């Protein structure tokens, strides 16, 4: 997998596939015409690009998911933290919470995640 970033249009397209896969390329073309007002050629061009990035796969005119939405966004998040904060999750959280207050529910969830991680060590 090369790049874990999607532009806004690619992200909308990927969400359509993740929500509907597996589907035929014909079904995808119709879905993109309806939802994105795309022509067939645009759909195939963007699909090819995302297949080359190993997010989706097309075999026998059927589009399938190679990388789930959750796995994709996890990889994208890791890449962002690595590039922007030198891989430091605490530095990311400090920057994030400098402008956005965490709710009690957020804090509780973070504690649960940390406790779960420590129990798994």
C-alpha positions in Angstrom: 0.0 0.0 0.0 1.5 3.2 -1.1 -0.5 6.3 0.1 -3.1 6.3 2.8 -4.6 9.6 1.8 -7.7 10.2 -0.2 -8.9 13.5 -1.6 -12.5 14.5 -0.8 -13.9 13.1 -4.1 -11.9 9.8 -3.8 -13.2 9.5 -0.2 -16.8 9.8 -1.3 -16.2 7.2 -4.0 -14.4 4.8 -1.6 -17.3 5.2 0.9 -19.7 4.1 -1.9 -17.7 1.0 -2.5 -17.2 0.2 1.1 -20.9 0.5 1.7 -22.0 -1.6 -1.3 -19.2 -4.1 -2.0 -19.0 -6.6 -3.5 -20.6 -5.1 -6.6 -20.2 -5.3 -10.3 -18.5 -2.5 -12.2 -21.8 -1.9 -14.0 -23.5 -1.4 -10.6 -20.7 0.9 -9.5 -21.1 3.0 -12.7 -24.8 3.4 -12.1 -24.3 4.2 -8.4 -21.7 6.8 -9.3 -23.9 8.3 -11.9 -26.7 8.7 -9.3 -24.6 9.7 -6.3 -21.7 11.6 -7.8 -23.1 12.6 -11.3 -20.0 10.8 -12.8 -19.7 9.4 -16.3 -18.6 5.8 -16.8 -15.0 6.9 -17.7 -14.6 8.9 -14.5 -15.7 5.9 -12.4 -13.3 3.6 -14.1 -10.4 6.1 -13.8 -10.8 6.6 -10.1 -11.5 2.9 -9.5 -8.2 2.0 -11.3 -6.3 4.5 -9.2 -7.7 3.0 -5.9 -7.0 -0.5 -7.1 -3.4 0.4 -7.9 -3.2 1.7 -4.3 -4.5 -1.7 -3.2 -7.6 -0.4 -1.5 -10.0 -2.3 -3.8 -9.7 -5.0 -6.4 -11.5 -5.7 -9.6 -11.7 -9.3 -10.9 -14.1 -10.6 -13.5 -15.9 -7.2 -13.4 -16.6 -7.5 -9.6 -15.3 -4.8 -7.3 -14.2 -6.1 -3.9 -12.6 -4.6 -0.8 -8.9 -5.3 -0.2 -8.5 -2.9 2.7 -11.5 -2.2 5.0 -12.6 1.3 5.8 -11.5 0.8 9.4 -8.1 -0.5 8.3 -7.7 2.3 5.8 -8.4 5.1 8.3 -6.2 3.4 10.9 -3.3 3.5 8.4 -4.1 7.0 7.4 -4.1 8.1 11.1 -0.8 6.3 11.8 0.8 8.0 8.8 -0.5 11.5 9.9 0.8 11.1 13.5 4.1 9.8 12.1 4.6 12.7 9.6 3.1 15.5 11.8 4.1 14.6 15.3 7.2 12.4 14.8 5.1 9.3 15.7 4.3 10.7 19.1 0.7 10.0 20.1 1.0 12.1 23.3 2.2 15.1 21.1 -0.8 14.6 18.8 -3.3 14.4 21.8 -1.7 17.5 23.3 -2.2 19.4 20.0 -5.7 18.0 19.6 -6.9 18.9 23.1 -5.3 22.4 23.0 -8.3 23.6 21.0 -10.9 20.9 21.6 -11.9 19.9 25.1 -12.4 16.2 25.7 -15.7 15.1 27.0 -16.0 12.9 30.1 -17.0 10.1 27.7 -13.9 10.7 25.6 -11.7 10.6 28.7 -13.4 7.4 29.9 -12.9 5.7 26.5 -9.3 6.7 26.4 -8.8 5.3 29.9 -10.5 2.1 28.9 -8.3 1.8 25.8 -5.1 2.4 27.9 -6.2 -0.1 30.5 -7.0 -2.7 27.9 -3.6 -2.1 26.2 -1.8 -2.5 29.6 -3.7 -5.7 30.4 -2.7 -7.1 27.0 1.1 -6.6 27.5 
